[in-house]
Amino acid sequence: MTTFDAFARFAHATPPTPPKPGQAPRPVEERLAYHSQFVTVRTPAIETLARQVRTLMILGRHQHVTARPSLIVTGPATTGKTTALLQVGRTCHLAHTRRAAPGDDSVPVAYVLVPPGATAKTLAGEFARYLGIPVTSRMTTAQITGAVCHTYTAAGIKLVLIDEIHRLNPRTSTGAEAADWLKDLTERVSATFVYAGIDVTASAVFTGVRGAQLAGRASLIDCGALPARAGDREPFRELITALEAALDLTAHRPGSLPRLAPYLHERTAGRIGSLSRLIRQAAIEAILDSSERITKGLLDGIALDHLAEEHYRPRTPRRARPGSR
């Protein structure tokens, strides 16, 4: 995904198609592959991010004096941050493709991962790699930066998506140089920058003078765990209903998963990634064991990611609060 060719393939790939009402059952292998990929549900975070990205791209279109306003998607692990980032990038890429004139070879979107222990040079190298800019070990950071800024401008990049931003640590000398490099890039490339990372506001990214500069330019989108209830709505149950509607199982009873919403919320701590994995894995097991339906017993027998498992059945029992029985 971190090269233009890979991102373009992702953007143009046909999304998995849910079964149509009355459709004859698809072959087992086809249904296994479908649940492995599965659909992407438009979560509140995706909707909010899409709306704000569209607005900021228009807002910054003619801004040349200072860096454009940016966005930061933050939240705990497995809450859908990368999914939201990629879906917005795909939408932007496809919208550009539909409007592009014949022969237009401009590149609307860049997607870059911050490498572990990022330095200014390694981060610049990741930006270069996305567009296939030749980089040699002898090149200085300034030379790579010049090539990146020139090529990104010539390619017409309008949206830059930077994932794993929590890996950036301005408290170290190399991390500070990387943070300064990134700030310099935002001022030299005419694009809207969107960052995503784990609990960014609590990380080193927002600390000190450099953190204040980033916080002063970026709006925050919280991609946290979904609550069981928000006012009169039940966001988590709504998500379960949408995921259930996309299942391709021959004997599953519609409505049975939403009825398990309290259990599923406790089981996954409201994390979208954990819920999606649990339902997809259960669907695959239901096909393999020929039951073709998802039950609480089947769900309870599936081992989830460590975060979810520690929340639901911690290996070290939680201490009772003073005065509790």
N, C-alpha and C positions, 0 to 999 in steps of 0.2 A: 504493500500500500504506500510505501514511502518513496516511490518513484512515480513520475507522471504516467508512464505506461500502465503500471499496476493500478493506480488510482482511476485512470480512464476505463480500464476493464471493469473495475468494481462499479463505477458509475453507470456504465452501459449494460451491465449484466441484468438479465431479466429476473425480477424478484420472484421468490418462491410463490406459487399460486395455490391458495386454499381450495379445497374441493367445492364444487358447485352443487347446490341442492338438486337431488335426483340423479347426480352423476354416478355412473357405475364405479365400483371400487377400483382404485388404481393398483398396479402390481405392488407386491410387498417391498421390493427393492426401491421402487420409486417413492413409496411412502416413507421408508426409512431415511432416504436421502432428504426428503422434504422436511421431516422433523429435525434432521441434523442442521439444516440451514434455518428453516422456519421464517415466519413473517416478522417484520419490525412494526411494533405497535406505536402509533403516534402518542407518545407520553406528553404530559404537561411540560416537561423540560425541553423536549424537541420542539413543541409548538412555540414556547417562549423564545428559545434560541433562534428559530427560523424568523420570527417576527422582528426580533431586535437586530439580527444580522442584516436583514433587508433594509431596515431603517438606517442603520449606521453606514451601510455602503452608499446609500443615497446622500446621507449627511456629509460624508467625507469625500464625495466625488470631486468636488471643486476646491477642496481644502489643500493648500500647498505650503503654507507658512510653518505649521507645526504638525506633529504626528496626529493621525486621525484617532478618534475615540475607539477604544477596543472593548472586548468582552472577555470575562474569565468564567469558565464553567467549573464549579468546585463541588465537592461532596465526598462522602466515604467511598471506599472501593466497592465495585460491583453495583453501582447505582445508575449506570447507563450514560456516563459522561462521554466516553469514546463513541458509543453508538449515536448519541445526539450530534456530536461533532461531525461524524462521517455522513450522517443523513443530510445535514445542512449543506455539507460540501457537495454531496451528490446532487442535491436539488439545484445548487448554484451552477454546477458543471453542466447539467442537462438543460437548464434554462438558457445558458450561453450557447450551447450547441444548437438549440432550436432557432435562435435568433441569428446565428452566424451566417455570413454570406459565403457562397462557394469559394473555396481556396483560403478561407480564414483559418490560420493555424495558431491563433493565440491560445494561451493557457489561462483559464480563469481562476483555478484553485491550486494551491500548494498545501500539502499535508506533510508535516515534519515531526519526528519524535525527538525530544531532547534526550541525548545519550547520557548514560550514567556518568557522574563525575564530569559533567560537561565543562569544557574550556571554550574560550572564544573560537579557537581554531577548529576543534571537533564539531562545534555547533555550526560554524560556517561550512564545514565539510558536508554536514547533513543537508543543508540548504542547497549546496552545489549538487549533491548526488540526486536530489529530486528531479532536477532538469538535465541531468547527465553532463554537467559542466566538468571538463577535465581538471583534475587536481593532482598535483604531485607533492611528494614529501618536502621538496625543496621550496615550495611556494610559501610565502609568509601569509599571516592572517590578513594583512592589508590587501595583498594580491588576490586572495580568495574572495574577500569581501567585495572588492571592485568588480570581479567577474560575476558574483552573485547579483549585485545591485544592477549592473548593466543588463544581464540576461533576464532577470525577473521583470525589469522595466520593458525591455524589448518584447518579452513574451506576453505582456499585458496582464500579469497576475493581478487580480482584484481582491482575492480573499486568501489569507494565509492562516492555516489551522496548525497550531502548535500543541502537541499532546505531551503528557507527562511533564508539565512545567514544574511540578513539585521537585523534580530532580535538580533543578537549578538552585544552588546554594550561595547567595551573595555574601555569606559570612566568611567564606574562604577567598583567598586572593584570586584563584583561578575562576571560582564561581562569580566573583564580582566582575572580573573581566568579561565573562560570558554574558552577564546581565547588562553590562554597558554596551557590549557588542549588539545585543538584541535591541536595546533602546536606539542605538545608532541606525540599525536596519529599519526600524519602524519610521524613522524620519527620512530615509533615503528611498524607500520603496513605496510607491503610491498604492497601498492596499489596506484593507481592513484586517486587523489581526485579532484572532480569537484563540485564547489559551484554554487548556483543560488540564486539571490535575487533582490529586487527592488532597482534600482539606487544605486548599491553598492559603486561606486566611490564617491558618494556624501554623503554616510552614515558614521557612526562612525567606521565601519569595517576597513576603509582605513586610519584612523587617528593614529597619534602617532607612537611610536616605533613598537608596535605590528602590526599596519596597514602596516607599511613599510616592515616588514618581509613577510607579506602575499603578498603584491604587488610585492615584489622582486622575488617571486616564481611562481606567477600565471600569465598566459596570459589571456587577457580579450576578451570576445566575446560579442558584443553589440547586444542585441535582441530587438532593438527599433522598433518603428512604421515603417511600410513599406512606402517608398516615392511613390508618384504618378508616378514620372519619375526618372530614374537613367541613365544618358547618353542616349543611343538609346533605352533602355528598359523601360517597364512600369511594375515594379514588382507587384504593387497592382492589376492592371488589370489581370496580369497573374494568381495571386492567385484567383481572382474572377472567372476566366475561369475554373480553376481546380475545385473549389467548385461547380460551376454550372454543370460541367460534371458529378459530383457524385450525383446530385439530382435524386430522384425517384418520379417524378410527371408526370401524364399522359398528361397534356395539356400545360406544360411549353415550351416556345419558346426558343430554343438554341440561345445564343448571346444577349438575352435581358438584362441579368445582367451585362456583360462587358460594354454594352453601358451606363450603369448607374454608371460606375466607378468614375467619378468626384463627383457625389452625395454620393456614398457609402464611398468614402475617407473622405469627409467632415463629413459625419454622424458618422463615427467610429474613426476619427482622425488617420486612418491608422493602428489601432491596430487589430492584427490578432484575438485575442480572442473575441473582440466586433463584428468583421465582421462575424466570424463563428457562434456566437450566433444569430446574426440578421438573417442570411440566414437560419439556422436550424429552428428558431422559425417561420419564415415566411413560410417555407415549411410545418411545422406541421399545421399552421393555414390554409394554402391553401388546405390541405387534409381535415381538419375538416369542412371547409365551402364549399367543393366540387368544388372550382374553379380550383384546381390542377395546378395553375401557380402563379408565384411571380411577382407582379407589384410594381411600385413605390408607388402607393397608399397603398398597403398592407404593404410595408416596412415602410412607414412614420407613420403608425398607431401603430407600435410596440414600446413599451417603453424599451429602452436598459439600460445597467448599468449606474450608476450615472456619472462616468467619461465621457462616451460618450455623455450622454444627456447634461451635463454641457458644453461640447465643442460645440455641435450642436445648442442647444437652451438654453443658460444660463438663469437662473431665474433672475439674475441681469444683465441688458444689459451692454455690454462692452462700456467703454467710448471712444468717438471719439478722435483720435489723434489731437493735435494742428495743425490747418491749413487744416485739412481734411474737406470735405463737404459730 
